[in-house]
Amino acid sequence: MSAPHRPSRWAQEEGINLTPLLDVIFNLIFFFILATSLREDMAIDIKLPETKDAERVVSEKQTITVLITKDNKIVLDGDELTQEQVTDRLEKKKVEIGKAFGGVFIEGDQTSHWQTILETLGSVQDAGIYQVRFKATLPSGATVD
């Protein structure tokens, strides 16, 4: 009497094994998430002013950056805004961030008008925000101590 013939475990599976395909897809998704920058304002061409007193600011608080382009347009979160809209948007964002709020950076192009920068500073203060910093770069060859 011979033992009954049992089919191998490979013969029992029907269809295609999708596990390797899913592994590759998840790895690609993970790679693109890490490799992609989510900041929209990086597409705006701004040349920061240079100063020897520029310093690095490291903070655990969340800051908001207001951009002023060389055409004197005000950009916040990728949207072009008027001075009144800046005040409204900053008030909302300050409430959204809550206790982790660390103030506002004003990032203006070297060629933007001083008047626009001062009006933007006024809009920031109208939103009840008094923690304001201006971004600048070091002149070539200079170092931060």
Stockholm file with secondary structure:
# STOCKHOLM 1.0

chainA/1-145         MSAPHRPSRWAQEEGINLTPLLDVIFNLIFFFILATSLREDMAIDIKLPETKDAERVVSEKQTITVLITKDNKIVLDGDELTQEQVTDRLEKKKVEIGKAFGGVFIEGDQTSHWQTILETLGSVQDAGIYQVRFKATLPSGATVD
#=GR chainA/1-145 SS CCCCCCCCHHHHCCSCCCHHHHHHHHHHHHHHHHHCCCCGGGGSCCCCCBCTTCCCCCCSSEEEEEEECTTCCEEETTEEECHHHHHHHHHHHHHHHGGGEEEEEEEECTTSCHHHHHHHHHHHHHTTCCCEEECCBCCTTCCCC
#=GC SS_cons         CCCCCCCCHHHHCCSCCCHHHHHHHHHHHHHHHHHCCCCGGGGSCCCCCBCTTCCCCCCSSEEEEEEECTTCCEEETTEEECHHHHHHHHHHHHHHHGGGEEEEEEEECTTSCHHHHHHHHHHHHHTTCCCEEECCBCCTTCCCC
//
